[in-house]
């Protein structure tokens, strides 16, 4: 554990993002923090949770970084209502130019309690063009007591001039082991194959995994093997198409689980079976792409299942 990591952060050392945020913590500790921080990475992997944690550490007046009931400082006792902690992006209106201009005007004033002010902008790429241009002027002449933490999963939608004025921290997707640990209880009702399918479909996103788990709890599709479907009578396959096509999530999960079955066939089958499994795998990928492009999911599934 590096000495730059404050005691209050150390309990989070299990987090795969600790390495990414350690330079930010070190800069805060030394007083050499950058005024604008751009944090990018897939949606739903914990960027906002870390931003709140570091914001609270930055605002703490006791110097030990603890921001909870154990810290007696006036700043920490403010909790989520801290007047020097501003979060934009929870509502679409907050990303329009008028709201951004109001924020920037307030940033010209001294913080109310702490030595700093921290501004977190969620989904900063959703700032309107006018809002981005207004924000750029502040980055060019930053208020010395304000720290901006900008969160995005689509950094290319930001003006290059904004990106170039920020210290960039990239967050990686959560690994499967971390997701299994975090969501252990929620994953418990699913069999091993379904768990792996959910983890694969989540693509390292905790938020996506939670959405998929919630959908799976209401749908038996996620709790039963799909391999037998590939050898079922045509009538049964056509009937299953409606279930598989119920939503984009069910299509995604079913495709991943069926792809795993095809991979097993390709590994254990005869040469002609391997060739056919690979062809079906390619067609399955095409199905998913067309479904994401607003194709008729039921017709896509019917066509694919009839080709098996």
Rosetta blueprint (number, residue, H / E / L):
1 X L
2 X L
3 X L
4 X L
5 X L
6 X L
7 X H
8 X H
9 X H
10 X H
11 X L
12 X L
13 X L
14 X L
15 X L
16 X L
17 X L
18 X H
19 X H
20 X H
21 X H
22 X H
23 X H
24 X H
25 X H
26 X H
27 X H
28 X H
29 X H
30 X H
31 X L
32 X L
33 X L
34 X L
35 X L
36 X E
37 X E
38 X E
39 X E
40 X E
41 X L
42 X L
43 X L
44 X L
45 X L
46 X L
47 X H
48 X H
49 X H
50 X H
51 X H
52 X H
53 X H
54 X H
55 X H
56 X H
57 X H
58 X H
59 X H
60 X L
61 X L
62 X L
63 X L
64 X L
65 X L
66 X L
67 X L
68 X L
69 X L
70 X L
71 X L
72 X L
73 X L
74 X L
75 X L
76 X H
77 X H
78 X H
79 X H
80 X H
81 X H
82 X L
83 X L
84 X L
85 X E
86 X E
87 X E
88 X E
89 X L
90 X L
91 X L
92 X H
93 X H
94 X H
95 X H
96 X L
97 X H
98 X H
99 X H
100 X H
101 X H
102 X H
103 X H
104 X H
105 X H
106 X H
107 X H
108 X L
109 X L
110 X L
111 X L
112 X L
113 X L
114 X L
115 X L
116 X L
117 X E
118 X E
119 X E
120 X E
121 X E
122 X L
123 X L
124 X H
125 X H
126 X H
127 X L
128 X L
129 X H
130 X H
131 X H
132 X H
133 X H
134 X H
135 X H
136 X H
137 X H
138 X H
139 X H
140 X H
141 X L
142 X L
143 X L
144 X L
145 X L
146 X E
147 X E
148 X E
149 X E
150 X E
151 X E
152 X E
153 X L
154 X L
155 X H
156 X H
157 X H
158 X L
159 X L
160 X H
161 X H
162 X H
163 X H
164 X L
165 X L
166 X L
167 X E
168 X E
169 X E
170 X E
171 X L
172 X L
173 X L
174 X L
175 X L
176 X H
177 X H
178 X H
179 X H
180 X H
181 X H
182 X H
183 X L
184 X H
185 X H
186 X H
187 X H
188 X L
189 X L
190 X L
191 X L
192 X H
193 X H
194 X H
195 X H
196 X H
197 X H
198 X H
199 X H
200 X H
201 X H
202 X H
203 X L
204 X L
205 X L
206 X H
207 X H
208 X H
209 X H
210 X H
211 X H
212 X H
213 X H
214 X H
215 X H
216 X H
217 X H
218 X L
219 X L
220 X H
221 X H
222 X H
223 X H
224 X L
225 X L
226 X L
227 X H
228 X H
229 X H
230 X H
231 X H
232 X L
233 X L
234 X H
235 X H
236 X H
237 X H
238 X H
239 X H
240 X H
241 X H
242 X H
243 X H
244 X H
245 X L
246 X L
247 X L
248 X H
249 X H
250 X H
251 X H
252 X H
253 X H
254 X H
255 X H
256 X H
257 X H
258 X H
259 X H
260 X H
261 X H
262 X H
263 X H
264 X H
265 X H
266 X H
267 X H
268 X H
269 X L
270 X L
271 X H
272 X H
273 X H
274 X H
275 X H
276 X H
277 X H
278 X H
279 X H
280 X H
281 X H
282 X H
283 X H
284 X H
285 X H
286 X H
287 X H
288 X H
289 X H
290 X H
291 X H
292 X H
293 X L
294 X L
295 X L
296 X L
297 X H
298 X H
299 X H
300 X H
301 X H
302 X H
303 X H
304 X H
305 X H
306 X H
307 X H
308 X L
